[in-house]
Amino acid sequence: MLSHANTWLGSPVSPFVLGRSSDVTDFRHLRVRLTKRWLNSCTTHHDRCGGSGPQRMPTRVLRVGLSETPPSLFVTKGLSGRYAALSYCWGPVKHTTTLRRHNLEDFQKGMDLSSLCRTHQEAIAVARELDMEYIWIDALCIIQGDKEDWAAEAVKMAEVYGNAYVTIIAGSSSDSRNGFLDPPSMGKSLSLHLLAYSRHDRPETQLGMCYARLPRARTTGPVDERAWCFQEGILSGRMIVYGTEQMSFRCQQRNIYEDGYSSKLDWGQNGRYVMPNLPSLKQSLPTSKEVMLRRWYTMLAQYVERQMWSPHDVFPALSGIAQLARSILGCRYLAGLWEDDMIRGLLWKSCLLFGPTSKAIPLKRPIDKETQQRVDRAPSWSWAAVEGPLWLEGREMQENKFRNPDNYRAWPVDQINHRWDVQHTMSKSMNFCELQMLGTLKQVYCSWQATTNYTQWPKRRFSRGKMQEHMVLLMSAKPTHADSSLERVVAFGLFDVKEEQATELYCVRLISEEGLMLRKTNDGTFRRLGFFLVEDAAWFDQGVVTRILLR
C-alpha cells in the first residue's frame, strides 16, 4: 500500500502534501531548505532548546567560511560564537588527515579540503549551507596521538555538544570514507509512483501530480550502535540527522521527519533527557535527584549495549553525561557508580534473568581488539568490568528498598561523611578505585546438584525457569556427593561471567534480600563474582560486621 506522498517545489499540490518538498533529483536543495526551516522553527518557538545566540566555543574549531575558502583551524581562547558539531562513525580505517602536534601551526593557516575524508568534507559543506562560520570535528580539533590533549578535551564533551547551535548526525554511514549526503537508497521500498492529485472539495479540478511511495524507515543507522555517539546525541540541543532512508530533526521538544511525521516530546522522553538544559530540574531538589538517577540507569542500560573499538573508552565516552548528572546529584562518581546511591549501583545484574530474550546475552570480560588480551578497565564491583546487556534498577517502584535504611545490610566505612572510598579522588584512575564497606561476610559453597532438583523456589520478579537455567544453589556447608540434602541452601547465586564460577566463595548482603558474591584474594581484599538472592535470612543474620575492602 502506498502511504507516503510528496511533490516538487512550486507545484500547486505542494501546500497539501506532507513529505519531501521536492523530488529526489533536487536532494541538495531539499536538504538546505528543510534544515533551515526546522532550525528556524526551533530557535523561534522552543524555549527548552536554547536560542540562536553565540555560546562559548570549544578549545579549537574549524573556520569554514565561504565555499571557495580553505578551512582552517581556529584556536578560540574562550571566545563565543555559533558553531556546528559533527557526530559520526570513524570506521575501520584511520583518517589520513588529522590534527597532530607537527601540523598544528600549518592547520591554522589553512588545510587542503580534498585531503580530508568524505564525511569531514560533507560536514563542512553542510555547515556552509547553514551559514555557520565554525564547525567542531573531533579528528581535526583534538590533537590525535597526544594523550594529554585527548584527556583534556574528552572531559569537555558536555560543553562541546551542549553549546553547539546544531549537531550534524552522519547516521547512515558506518565509514567516514563513504560520506553521508548521498540521497537514501531508492530500493523497492522507496520506488516512486506518479499519481494525479485532486481535493475532495474540488474533485473536478486536478491540481497536479504527486509522487507516492511505501513508508520510509525512520531509523538513524550505524551511529546508533556506537558508544561515543550515544552521549553526543543526548548532549546536543538540536540535531540534523541523516538517517538510513530520510532526514530528520531532533531537539529538546520535537522529533520531525522528512516524510512529514512529527512527535512532540515530553521532557525527558525517548532519550531526550535533561541535557543540556538543567535549571528546571535543579529547582525541585531533592526530588530531582531521584529523577536524575532513574534517567541515569535508563541511559546506562542503553549505553552498555553500544560498541566501542577501544574498551578503555568506557568511561570517557560517558563522561559528558556523568558531568551533567553530577551537577544534579552533587556526589562523587566512583568508577561509574554514584556514591549517594552506592547500594543500588552495586546491584547491577546480567540480563539473563530479566528483560526480553534478545538481551539474554552472557556477560564477558573486555578484550583489546588489537592484542586479543583481557583488559581490566574497572574495579570488579563496577558495571564497566564486564561487557554486555545489564539490568539496572531504575524503576520508581523499586526505589524504596534502596532508600529505606532499615533495609540496609552494608554501610560505608566512613558513615559520618558517607564515604565508600576514603582515598579516592576524581583524578585517580577509575580502575584502581577501592570500596571500603562494613558488612557481614558469610562463606558459602556451590552445590553440585542441579537447580532443578530444588523444589522450594520462592516467587521472584523473574521466572522460575530462568532461575533454574542460570542460577546456582549456595550452601551453608561444603556439600559432598554422599550428601544429597538440599536443606542447607541459603541463597541463589548468578555469576557475572559463567566461566569464573567458583566452588567456595563469600557473600555479603547489601540489602535484606540481595547481595554480592565475592572471591577473597591473597592480599585479603575481595573481588566481585556476581550477585545472590537470599533464601535463608536467619542464617545471614548471624555473624559479625567487619570491614571489607572491595577491588
C-alpha positions as CSV (number, residue, x, y, z in Angstrom):
1,M,0.0,0.0,0.0
2,L,1.4,3.4,-1.0
3,S,1.1,5.7,2.0
4,H,3.6,8.5,1.7
5,A,3.4,11.2,-0.9
6,N,5.4,14.2,-1.9
7,T,5.8,16.6,-4.8
8,W,8.2,19.1,-6.2
9,L,8.8,22.7,-5.4
10,G,6.4,25.2,-7.0
11,S,3.7,22.6,-7.7
12,P,0.1,23.6,-6.8
13,V,0.0,20.3,-4.9
14,S,2.9,21.1,-2.6
15,P,0.8,23.0,0.1
16,F,-1.4,20.0,0.6
17,V,1.1,17.1,0.6
18,L,3.3,16.3,3.6
19,G,6.8,14.8,3.0
20,R,9.5,15.9,0.7
21,S,9.1,19.3,-0.9
22,S,11.0,18.3,-4.0
23,D,11.8,15.2,-5.9
24,V,15.0,13.2,-5.4
25,T,16.7,14.9,-8.3
26,D,16.9,18.1,-6.2
27,F,18.1,16.5,-3.0
28,R,20.7,19.2,-2.1
29,H,18.1,21.9,-2.3
30,L,15.7,19.8,-0.2
31,R,18.4,19.3,2.4
32,V,19.2,23.0,2.8
33,R,15.5,24.1,2.6
34,L,14.4,21.6,5.2
35,T,17.2,22.1,7.7
36,K,16.9,25.9,7.7
37,R,13.1,25.6,8.2
38,W,13.5,23.2,11.0
39,L,16.2,25.2,12.7
40,N,14.3,28.5,12.4
41,S,11.2,27.0,13.9
42,C,13.1,25.6,16.8
43,T,15.0,28.7,17.7
44,T,11.9,30.8,17.4
45,H,9.4,28.7,19.3
46,H,11.2,26.2,21.5
47,D,12.1,27.7,24.9
48,R,13.8,24.5,26.1
49,C,16.2,24.2,23.2
50,G,18.0,27.5,23.7
51,G,18.1,30.4,21.4
52,S,20.3,31.2,18.4
53,G,22.8,33.4,20.2
54,P,26.6,32.7,20.4
55,Q,27.9,30.2,23.0
56,R,31.3,29.5,24.4
57,M,33.2,27.5,21.8
58,P,35.5,24.5,22.2
59,T,39.2,24.9,22.5
60,R,39.6,24.6,18.7
61,V,37.1,24.7,15.9
62,L,37.4,24.8,12.1
63,R,36.7,28.2,10.4
64,V,35.0,27.1,7.2
65,G,34.0,30.5,5.7
66,L,32.8,30.5,2.1
67,S,32.9,27.5,-0.2
68,E,36.0,28.8,-2.1
69,T,37.9,29.5,1.2
70,P,40.1,26.7,2.5
71,P,39.0,25.7,6.0
72,S,41.5,26.5,8.8
73,L,42.0,25.6,12.5
74,F,40.9,28.4,14.8
75,V,42.1,28.4,18.5
76,T,39.1,30.1,20.2
77,K,40.8,31.1,23.6
78,G,37.4,31.1,25.2
79,L,35.6,33.2,22.6
80,S,31.9,32.7,21.9
81,G,30.2,32.0,18.6
82,R,27.7,29.9,16.7
83,Y,29.2,26.6,15.6
84,A,28.1,23.2,14.4
85,A,29.4,19.8,15.8
86,L,29.7,16.5,14.0
87,S,28.7,13.1,15.3
88,Y,29.8,10.2,13.1
89,C,31.4,6.8,12.8
90,W,35.1,6.8,12.1
91,G,35.0,3.3,10.5
92,P,37.8,0.6,10.4
93,V,40.5,2.8,8.7
94,K,42.3,5.7,10.5
95,H,42.0,9.0,8.8
96,T,44.9,10.1,6.6
97,T,44.5,13.8,7.6
98,T,44.1,14.6,11.3
99,L,45.3,17.2,13.7
100,R,48.8,16.4,15.1
101,R,51.4,18.3,17.0
102,H,53.5,18.7,13.9
103,N,50.8,20.2,11.8
104,L,49.1,22.4,14.4
105,E,50.5,25.6,13.1
106,D,50.0,24.7,9.4
107,F,46.4,23.9,10.0
108,Q,45.8,27.3,11.4
109,K,47.0,28.7,8.1
110,G,44.7,26.5,6.1
111,M,44.1,22.9,5.2
112,D,43.6,21.1,1.9
113,L,39.9,20.2,1.8
114,S,40.5,17.4,-0.7
115,S,42.8,15.6,1.7
116,L,40.0,15.2,4.3
117,C,37.8,12.1,4.4
118,R,34.5,12.4,2.7
119,T,32.4,12.6,5.9
120,H,34.6,15.6,7.0
121,Q,34.2,17.3,3.7
122,E,30.4,16.9,3.6
123,A,30.1,18.1,7.2
124,I,31.9,21.2,6.2
125,A,29.6,21.6,3.2
126,V,26.5,21.3,5.5
127,A,27.9,24.0,7.9
128,R,28.5,26.4,5.0
129,E,25.0,25.7,3.6
130,L,23.6,26.6,7.0
131,D,25.7,29.8,7.1
132,M,27.7,28.5,10.0
133,E,31.2,30.0,10.2
134,Y,32.6,27.3,12.5
135,I,32.3,23.5,12.9
136,W,33.9,21.2,15.5
137,I,35.1,17.8,14.3
138,D,37.0,15.6,16.8
139,A,39.7,14.3,14.5
140,L,40.6,17.8,13.3
141,C,40.1,19.7,16.6
142,I,41.7,17.3,19.1
143,I,45.4,16.6,18.8
144,Q,45.5,12.9,17.8
145,G,48.1,10.7,19.4
146,D,48.6,13.3,22.2
147,K,47.3,11.7,25.5
148,E,47.4,14.9,27.4
149,D,45.3,16.9,24.9
150,W,42.9,14.0,24.4
151,A,42.4,13.7,28.2
152,A,41.8,17.5,28.5
153,E,39.3,17.6,25.6
154,A,37.5,14.4,26.2
155,V,36.0,15.7,29.5
156,K,34.6,18.7,27.7
157,M,32.1,16.9,25.6
158,A,29.1,18.2,27.6
159,E,30.1,21.7,26.6
160,V,31.2,20.8,23.0
161,Y,27.8,19.3,22.1
162,G,25.7,21.2,24.5
163,N,26.9,24.6,23.3
164,A,26.7,23.7,19.6
165,Y,24.0,25.6,17.6
166,V,23.3,22.3,15.9
167,T,24.9,18.8,15.7
168,I,25.2,17.1,12.4
169,I,24.5,13.4,12.8
170,A,26.0,11.3,10.0
171,G,23.7,8.5,10.9
172,S,23.6,6.4,7.7
173,S,27.3,5.9,7.3
174,S,29.5,3.3,9.2
175,D,32.7,4.5,7.5
176,S,33.9,8.1,7.3
177,R,35.4,7.4,3.9
178,N,31.9,7.0,2.4
179,G,30.2,10.2,3.5
180,F,26.6,10.6,4.4
181,L,25.0,13.1,1.9
182,D,24.1,10.8,-0.9
183,P,20.3,10.5,-1.4
184,P,18.9,7.5,0.5
185,S,18.9,4.2,-1.4
186,M,16.0,4.0,-3.7
187,G,15.2,0.3,-3.4
188,K,11.8,-1.3,-3.7
189,S,10.5,0.3,-0.5
190,L,11.3,3.8,-1.9
191,S,10.3,3.4,-5.5
192,L,8.3,6.4,-6.7
193,H,4.9,6.3,-8.5
194,L,3.4,9.3,-10.2
195,L,-0.2,10.0,-9.4
196,A,-2.8,12.7,-10.2
197,Y,-3.9,14.7,-7.2
198,S,-7.3,16.4,-6.5
199,R,-9.1,17.5,-3.4
200,H,-12.3,16.0,-2.1
201,D,-14.0,19.5,-2.0
202,R,-13.0,20.1,-5.7
203,P,-13.0,16.6,-7.3
204,E,-13.5,18.0,-10.7
205,T,-10.2,20.0,-10.6
206,Q,-7.0,18.2,-10.9
207,L,-4.4,20.3,-9.1
208,G,-1.4,18.4,-10.4
209,M,0.8,15.4,-10.0
210,C,2.5,14.0,-6.9
211,Y,4.7,11.1,-6.1
212,A,3.6,8.2,-3.8
213,R,5.8,5.5,-2.2
214,L,5.9,2.9,0.6
215,P,6.7,4.3,4.1
216,R,10.4,5.1,4.6
217,A,12.2,3.8,7.7
218,R,12.8,6.3,10.4
219,T,16.0,4.5,11.7
220,T,19.1,6.5,12.2
221,G,21.7,4.0,11.1
222,P,25.1,2.8,12.4
223,V,25.8,5.7,14.8
224,D,23.0,4.2,17.0
225,E,25.4,1.3,17.6
226,R,28.5,3.3,18.6
227,A,29.3,4.1,22.3
228,W,30.9,7.5,21.5
229,C,27.8,8.6,19.5
230,F,25.5,7.8,22.4
231,Q,26.3,10.8,24.6
232,E,26.8,13.1,21.6
233,G,23.1,12.6,20.7
234,I,21.9,13.1,24.3
235,L,24.1,16.2,25.0
236,S,23.1,18.0,21.8
237,G,20.2,20.5,22.0
238,R,19.4,20.3,18.3
239,M,20.3,17.7,15.7
240,I,20.0,17.3,11.9
241,V,20.0,13.5,11.4
242,Y,20.9,12.0,8.0
243,G,19.3,8.6,8.5
244,T,19.1,5.4,6.6
245,E,16.2,6.4,4.4
246,Q,15.4,10.0,5.3
247,M,16.5,13.1,7.2
248,S,15.1,14.2,10.5
249,F,15.4,16.9,13.1
250,R,15.6,16.3,16.8
251,C,15.6,18.8,19.6
252,Q,14.5,19.0,23.2
253,Q,10.8,19.4,22.3
254,R,10.1,17.6,19.0
255,N,11.1,14.9,16.5
256,I,10.4,15.9,12.9
257,Y,10.9,13.6,9.9
258,E,11.3,14.3,6.3
259,D,8.2,12.2,5.4
260,G,6.0,14.6,7.4
261,Y,5.8,12.7,10.7
262,S,6.2,14.8,13.8
263,S,6.0,14.0,17.5
264,K,6.1,16.3,20.5
265,L,8.4,15.1,23.3
266,D,7.5,15.4,27.0
267,W,10.5,16.5,29.0
268,G,12.9,13.5,29.2
269,Q,11.0,11.2,26.8
270,N,12.7,8.8,24.5
271,G,16.2,9.6,25.5
272,R,15.9,13.3,25.1
273,Y,16.7,13.8,28.8
274,V,17.8,16.8,30.8
275,M,20.7,17.6,28.5
276,P,21.9,20.3,28.1
277,N,19.4,22.4,30.0
278,L,19.1,21.6,33.7
279,P,17.8,24.7,35.6
280,S,14.2,23.5,35.9
281,L,15.3,20.1,37.3
282,K,17.6,21.8,39.9
283,Q,14.7,23.8,41.3
284,S,13.0,20.6,42.6
285,L,15.7,19.1,44.8
286,P,15.7,16.5,46.4
287,T,13.1,15.1,44.0
288,S,15.4,15.9,41.1
289,K,18.0,13.5,42.4
290,E,15.6,10.6,42.1
291,V,14.6,11.7,38.6
292,M,18.2,12.1,37.6
293,L,19.1,8.6,39.0
294,R,16.2,7.0,37.1
295,R,17.4,8.6,33.9
296,W,21.0,7.7,34.6
297,Y,20.2,4.0,34.9
298,T,17.9,4.1,31.9
299,M,20.7,5.7,29.8
300,L,23.3,3.4,31.2
301,A,21.3,0.3,30.2
302,Q,21.3,1.7,26.6
303,Y,24.9,2.7,26.7
304,V,26.4,-0.7,27.7
305,E,24.9,-2.2,24.6
306,R,26.8,0.1,22.3
307,Q,30.0,-0.9,20.5
308,M,33.4,0.7,21.1
309,W,36.7,0.0,19.4
310,S,38.9,0.5,22.5
311,P,37.5,-0.9,25.7
312,H,39.4,1.8,27.6
313,D,36.9,4.4,26.2
314,V,34.1,3.1,28.5
315,F,34.3,6.0,31.0
316,P,35.5,8.8,28.6
317,A,32.6,8.1,26.2
318,L,30.1,8.6,29.0
319,S,32.0,11.5,30.8
320,G,29.8,14.3,29.4
321,I,26.6,12.8,30.7
322,A,28.3,12.0,34.0
323,Q,29.4,15.6,34.5
324,L,25.9,16.9,33.9
325,A,24.4,14.2,36.2
326,R,26.9,15.1,38.9
327,S,25.7,18.8,38.8
328,I,22.3,17.5,40.0
329,L,23.4,14.6,42.3
330,G,26.2,16.6,44.0
331,C,28.2,13.5,45.0
332,R,31.3,11.6,43.8
333,Y,31.3,9.5,40.7
334,L,33.2,6.3,41.6
335,A,34.1,4.0,38.6
336,G,30.6,4.6,37.0
337,L,28.6,4.5,40.3
338,W,27.2,7.3,42.4
339,E,28.4,7.4,46.0
340,D,25.0,8.6,47.3
341,D,23.3,5.6,45.6
342,M,26.1,3.0,46.0
343,I,23.9,0.2,47.2
344,R,21.7,0.3,44.2
345,G,24.6,0.9,41.9
346,L,26.5,-2.2,43.2
347,L,23.5,-4.5,42.5
348,W,23.7,-4.4,38.7
349,K,22.9,-7.7,37.1
350,S,23.2,-9.7,33.9
351,C,20.1,-9.5,31.7
352,L,19.9,-13.3,31.6
353,L,17.2,-13.2,34.3
354,F,15.5,-10.1,33.1
355,G,14.1,-8.4,30.0
356,P,13.4,-9.8,26.5
357,T,15.1,-12.8,25.0
358,S,17.1,-10.6,22.7
359,K,19.0,-9.3,25.7
360,A,19.7,-12.7,27.2
361,I,23.4,-12.5,26.3
362,P,26.0,-13.7,28.7
363,L,28.4,-11.1,30.1
364,K,32.1,-11.3,29.2
365,R,35.3,-9.6,30.1
366,P,36.5,-6.8,27.8
367,I,39.2,-7.8,25.2
368,D,41.6,-5.5,23.5
369,K,40.9,-6.0,19.8
370,E,44.5,-5.5,18.7
371,T,46.2,-7.7,21.3
372,Q,43.3,-10.0,22.0
373,Q,44.2,-9.7,25.7
374,R,41.8,-9.2,28.5
375,V,41.5,-5.6,29.7
376,D,41.0,-4.7,33.4
377,R,39.4,-1.3,32.8
378,A,37.4,-1.0,36.0
379,P,37.3,-2.5,39.5
380,S,35.4,-5.8,39.8
381,W,32.4,-4.2,41.5
382,S,31.8,-1.7,38.6
383,W,29.4,-2.5,35.7
384,A,32.3,-1.4,33.5
385,A,34.3,-4.5,34.5
386,V,32.1,-6.5,32.0
387,E,30.6,-6.2,28.6
388,G,27.1,-7.0,27.6
389,P,23.4,-6.1,28.4
390,L,22.8,-5.2,32.1
391,W,19.8,-4.9,34.3
392,L,19.9,-1.7,36.4
393,E,17.3,-0.9,39.0
394,G,16.0,2.4,37.6
395,R,12.3,1.9,38.1
396,E,10.4,4.2,40.5
397,M,8.5,1.2,42.1
398,Q,11.8,-0.3,43.2
399,E,13.3,2.8,44.8
400,N,12.0,2.3,48.4
401,K,14.1,-0.8,49.0
402,F,17.2,1.3,48.2
403,R,16.1,4.3,50.2
404,N,14.9,2.7,53.4
405,P,17.8,2.5,55.9
406,D,16.1,-0.4,57.7
407,N,16.7,-2.5,54.6
408,Y,20.4,-1.9,54.5
409,R,22.9,-4.7,55.5
410,A,26.1,-2.9,54.4
411,W,27.4,0.6,55.0
412,P,30.3,2.8,54.1
413,V,33.3,2.7,56.5
414,D,33.1,6.5,56.9
415,Q,29.4,6.7,57.8
416,I,29.6,10.3,59.0
417,N,30.7,11.6,55.6
418,H,29.1,8.7,53.8
419,R,32.3,7.9,52.0
420,W,32.7,4.5,50.4
421,D,36.2,5.1,49.2
422,V,38.1,7.4,51.6
423,Q,41.2,7.7,49.5
424,H,39.6,8.3,46.1
425,T,40.0,11.5,44.1
426,M,38.4,12.3,40.8
427,S,41.8,12.5,39.1
428,K,42.6,8.9,40.2
429,S,42.3,6.2,37.6
430,M,38.9,4.6,37.7
431,N,40.2,1.1,37.5
432,F,42.1,1.4,40.9
433,C,39.2,2.6,42.9
434,E,38.7,0.6,46.1
435,L,35.5,0.4,48.1
436,Q,35.7,0.2,51.9
437,M,32.5,-1.1,53.4
438,L,31.1,-2.5,56.6
439,G,29.2,-5.8,56.3
440,T,28.9,-9.4,57.4
441,L,30.9,-11.9,55.4
442,K,29.5,-15.4,55.1
443,Q,31.4,-18.2,53.4
444,V,29.2,-20.3,51.1
445,Y,29.7,-23.3,48.8
446,C,28.2,-24.0,45.4
447,S,26.0,-27.1,45.4
448,W,27.0,-29.8,42.9
449,Q,23.3,-30.6,42.4
450,A,21.3,-29.2,39.5
451,T,19.0,-26.3,40.4
452,T,16.1,-28.3,39.0
453,N,16.3,-30.6,42.0
454,Y,15.4,-27.8,44.3
455,T,11.6,-27.7,44.9
456,Q,11.2,-24.7,47.2
457,W,11.8,-21.9,44.7
458,P,10.1,-18.8,46.0
459,K,8.1,-16.3,43.9
460,R,10.5,-13.7,42.4
461,R,10.5,-10.9,40.0
462,F,11.6,-13.3,37.3
463,S,10.6,-16.7,36.2
464,R,11.5,-19.9,38.0
465,G,12.6,-21.3,34.6
466,K,15.3,-18.6,34.2
467,M,16.4,-19.0,37.8
468,Q,16.8,-22.7,37.3
469,E,18.7,-22.2,34.0
470,H,21.2,-19.6,35.1
471,M,21.5,-19.6,38.8
472,V,23.3,-21.9,41.2
473,L,22.4,-23.1,44.7
474,L,24.6,-21.7,47.5
475,M,25.0,-23.9,50.6
476,S,26.0,-23.0,54.2
477,A,28.3,-26.1,54.4
478,K,30.6,-27.8,51.9
479,P,28.5,-30.3,50.0
480,T,29.6,-33.8,49.2
481,H,28.3,-36.3,46.7
482,A,27.4,-38.6,49.6
483,D,25.2,-35.8,51.0
484,S,22.2,-35.2,48.7
485,S,20.4,-33.0,51.1
486,L,19.3,-29.6,49.9
487,E,18.2,-28.4,53.3
488,R,21.2,-26.1,53.7
489,V,20.5,-23.9,50.7
490,V,20.9,-20.3,51.9
491,A,20.9,-18.4,48.7
492,F,20.6,-18.5,44.9
493,G,23.6,-17.1,43.0
494,L,24.3,-15.7,39.5
495,F,27.9,-15.4,38.4
496,D,28.7,-12.3,36.3
497,V,30.9,-14.4,33.9
498,K,29.9,-18.1,33.8
499,E,33.5,-19.2,33.2
500,E,34.5,-17.7,36.5
501,Q,32.2,-19.9,38.6
502,A,33.8,-20.8,41.9
503,T,33.0,-23.7,44.3
504,E,34.0,-21.8,47.5
505,L,33.2,-18.1,47.9
506,Y,31.9,-15.4,50.2
507,C,28.7,-13.5,50.3
508,V,27.9,-10.0,51.7
509,R,24.4,-8.8,51.9
510,L,23.8,-5.2,50.7
511,I,20.0,-5.1,51.3
512,S,17.9,-7.7,53.2
513,E,17.1,-9.8,50.1
514,E,20.2,-9.3,47.8
515,G,24.0,-9.0,48.0
516,L,27.3,-9.7,46.2
517,M,29.2,-12.9,45.8
518,L,32.9,-12.3,46.4
519,R,36.3,-14.0,45.9
520,K,39.0,-13.5,48.5
521,T,42.4,-12.6,47.1
522,N,45.8,-13.3,48.6
523,D,46.2,-9.8,50.0
524,G,42.9,-10.1,51.9
525,T,40.8,-7.9,49.6
526,F,37.8,-9.1,47.8
527,R,36.6,-9.1,44.2
528,R,33.1,-9.4,42.8
529,L,32.0,-12.6,41.2
530,G,28.3,-12.0,40.9
531,F,25.1,-11.3,42.9
532,F,22.9,-13.5,45.0
533,L,19.3,-13.7,46.3
534,V,18.8,-14.5,50.0
535,E,16.8,-17.7,50.7
536,D,17.6,-18.2,54.4
537,A,17.5,-14.7,56.0
538,A,18.0,-16.1,59.6
539,W,21.3,-17.7,58.6
540,F,22.6,-14.5,57.0
541,D,21.6,-12.5,60.1
542,Q,24.1,-14.5,62.2
543,G,27.7,-13.1,62.1
544,V,29.9,-10.2,63.0
545,V,30.0,-6.9,61.0
546,T,33.5,-6.5,59.6
547,R,35.5,-4.2,57.4
548,I,35.6,-5.3,53.7
549,L,37.9,-4.0,51.0
550,L,36.4,-4.5,47.6
551,R,38.5,-4.0,44.5
